[in-house]
Amino acid sequence: MAGFLFLSITIGGITTAQHRTMNTGGRTSRRTCDFGRTYVVKPKGRHQATIVWLHGLGDNGSSWAQLLEALPLPNIKWICPTAPTRPVALLGGFPCAAWFDVGELSEDSPDDFEGLDASATHIANLLSGEPADSNFLPFKLGVGGFSMGAATALYSATCFAHGRFTNGNPFPLNLRAIVGLSGWLPGSRSLRNKIEGSHEAARRAASLPILLCHGNSDDVVPYKFGEKSTQFLGSAGFRYVSFKTYDGLGHYTVPKEMDEVCNWLNGRLGLDGFRS
Ligand SMILES: *[C@@H]1O[C@H](CO)[C@@H](O)[C@H](O)[C@H]1NC(C)=O
């Protein structure tokens, strides 16, 4: 126990203790979220877009920052936060860096909307410090991630389209690109109702480009979760979903997949100076 306490302090490094009050259907609950350290990869060229990139379970922002820094995308600033360390049901309650609590990975397992909202709010806060997107100064904001980070990125996409988080707070930003590698879509069952109820939500869903990539040999997050997520998003009105299959790929990423991410982001965000 003492060993673990030490680990969480070390990983926390520069921690920001954020106490959020959430209103969930009349019941006000308070949960403390200590997000870990955030790593920033500065753009080497003209800053045209900022993407928050989210790691998988038990990882940290540092590992992805190193990988993203090497990509030929000089006009993108990457912000790589680290998830709070929390008990994770999937690991029998063992504390681990996780964007939300997750039990058995199955379509019927309940979603931890409180945890998802806390992380999606943290992401929105990180992006709200970036230049504003306007007709005069087009500036693009996006969210991407791997595995549980991809799930959180897709959840952010649904909050953006719906116009609010599940806790009712308004979603404050305009998102222009979502990337999910080896992930799944939380809250898929209620998604269609949330989007169909409003013209604005339908318009936002129809305009947001999403890239999903999944290996068909993934033994952690099954390939069919990628397929199902694509179907759920499509039937809820997300018109711009590209789903890429990687033959023989397990639960990790390969250069070929990151090349696809670069090409797709460059095309969707209309970046200058892209070297392919
Ligand atoms: C981040 O995670 C990697 C493993 O993915 C590990 O090697 C590294 O030490 C971690 N870094 C920090 C700062 O915790």
PDBQT file of the ligand as one rigid body, heavy atoms in Angstrom, charges set to zero:
ROOT
HETATM    1  C1  LIG A 301       5.295   6.298 -18.604  1.00  0.00    +0.000 C 
HETATM    2  O1  LIG A 301       4.967   4.987 -18.999  1.00  0.00    +0.000 OA
HETATM    3  C2  LIG A 301       6.028   4.256 -19.563  1.00  0.00    +0.000 C 
HETATM    4  C3  LIG A 301       5.467   2.929 -20.025  1.00  0.00    +0.000 C 
HETATM    5  O2  LIG A 301       4.490   3.140 -21.021  1.00  0.00    +0.000 OA
HETATM    6  C4  LIG A 301       7.132   4.105 -18.527  1.00  0.00    +0.000 C 
HETATM    7  O3  LIG A 301       8.213   3.435 -19.113  1.00  0.00    +0.000 OA
HETATM    8  C5  LIG A 301       7.560   5.473 -18.036  1.00  0.00    +0.000 C 
HETATM    9  O4  LIG A 301       8.481   5.346 -16.993  1.00  0.00    +0.000 OA
HETATM   10  C6  LIG A 301       6.368   6.283 -17.550  1.00  0.00    +0.000 C 
HETATM   11  N1  LIG A 301       6.804   7.643 -17.289  1.00  0.00    +0.000 N 
HETATM   12  C7  LIG A 301       6.431   8.328 -16.212  1.00  0.00    +0.000 C 
HETATM   13  C8  LIG A 301       6.956   9.716 -16.110  1.00  0.00    +0.000 C 
HETATM   14  O5  LIG A 301       5.708   7.866 -15.366  1.00  0.00    +0.000 OA
ENDROOT
TORSDOF 0
